[in-house]
Structures are given as structure tokens and as C-alpha cells.
């Protein structure tokens, strides 16, 4: 790998920027801060990033002492963990996201509403303790305004585990969530309340009333709204 040129400045801001300001690097760090550990988990958080570039960025973060590789739970897999230096970036990156939430909403374009990222983010923020523990719960999302191949998603909640599927998992669906991707993203980021979205019928929950209520309560808002993160 060719050595990259830096800013040629001793300023700590310049030296830090040489590590974290490369294209995609902040988003990879965001995923690690929010709890992604395995390569495929990281890919789901940055679906438009090529696997080759993701591997390159992870190596660069390792070389910089921000990330370290460890054996996974099955000893054959690899996990990526933040070092102390990486963990200290957590509050900085979350603050950057909160700044962006407040000040750059007007810059959002239709193509920025990525359903893959939205659904992956929702999946990791569900409070599974509010859902039935004795049975499998399958929730289907149908998000208008998305590309046809990214419109339908399924969340499978079983024994406290949440799986996200882009293909029909083949289980009976207990609850459907209908709406457009922008409305759901606005609710997720706290720009619009869930009650407002439902009252305006921009977001519909079709299924048993109690399950719909429990599922809505299980949906935590984005970490950028609540300030929660897994460093």
C-alpha cells in the first residue's frame, strides 16, 4: 500500500485528521462505536462501501492504533475492537453526529435516505425485552420511496435475538409496518414523533393492537438522539 502524504503540520488537529478524515473512515468508526464487531456487521452499516475499501480502512485504523483484531467467540472468526485510543473517539464522533442532526438536515436529499442503513440501525436499537419471549415475532416493513429491491424488510425477533432479513424468511408475519422511508427516518432521528407520524397516517402498524403497541415501545430512537453508544 502506498504511503499517503499528510498535511505536513505538527498541529494535533492535522495529525488526527490524517487518521480519521479519510473518506468512509468516520462511518467505519461509527459502526464500531455502536457495537459492530465482525466484518459482515460492519458492511451492513456501510452498505455502499466496497469490501476491499473496508478492509483497507480497517488495516489503516489498526496501523494507527485505533482498532485491534481479536479472535471471535468461535475462535475461527475475527472481530474488530476499539483500542483505548479508539474508545476516546466515541464522544467526539457522537458529538459530530449530534451537530449534524441539528444543523445539516436541510442538506438531506432523497438518495440520502438509505433503507439498508436505517433498518440496520433500527435492528440494533430494538428493546427485545418488550416483545413476547415465548414465541417468534416477525415484523415486515414496506418502505415506499425505496428502490424496489430494498423496499421490503423483515425483523425476526426470537429468544431475545433480532435478525434482519432482506428476503422473506418464510415465517408467518405478525405485524406490518407501512410508510415511506423518509418518514421512518425522520421518526428515527427525532425530527417527527411516532404519534405524529401515526396520526397523519404516514406510518401504519397493521396487526394485533397489543403487539403493535409493544413493538412501537420497543423501538428506541437513534443513538444520536439518545446519546447512547457502545464504545
C-alpha positions, 0 to 999 in steps of 0.5 A: 500500500502506498504511503499517503502524504499528510498535511505536513503540520505538527498541529494535533488537529492535522495529525488526527485528521490524517487518521480519521478524515479519510473518506468512509473512515468516520462511518467505519468508526461509527459502526464500531462505536455502536457495537459492530464487531465482525466484518459482515456487521460492519458492511451492513452499516456501510452498505455502499462501501466496497469490501476491499475499501473496508478492509483497507480502512480497517488495516489503516485504523489498526496501523494507527492504533485505533482498532485491534483484531481479536479472535471471535467467540468461535475462535475461527472468526475475527472481530474488530475492537476499539483500542483505548485510543479508539474508545476516546473517539466515541464522544467526539464522533457522537458529538459530530453526529449530534451537530449534524442532526441539528444543523445539516438536515436541510442538506438531506436529499432523497438518495440520502435516505438509505433503507439498508442503513436505517433498518440496520440501525433500527435492528440494533436499537430494538428493546427485545425485552418488550416483545413476547419471549415465548414465541417468534415475532416477525415484523415486515416493513414496506418502505415506499420511496425505496428502490424496489429491491430494498423496499421490503424488510423483515425483523425476526425477533426470537429468544431475545435475538433480532435478525434482519432479513432482506428476503422473506424468511418464510415465517408467518408475519405478525405485524406490518409496518407501512410508510415511506422511508423518509418518514421512518427516518425522520421518526428515527432521528427525532425530527417527527414523533411516532404519534405524529407520524401515526396520526397523519397516517404516514406510518401504519402498524397493521396487526394485533393492537397489543403487539403493535403497541409493544413493538412501537415501545420497543423501538428506541430512537437513534443513538444520536438522539439518545446519546447512547453508544457502545464504545 
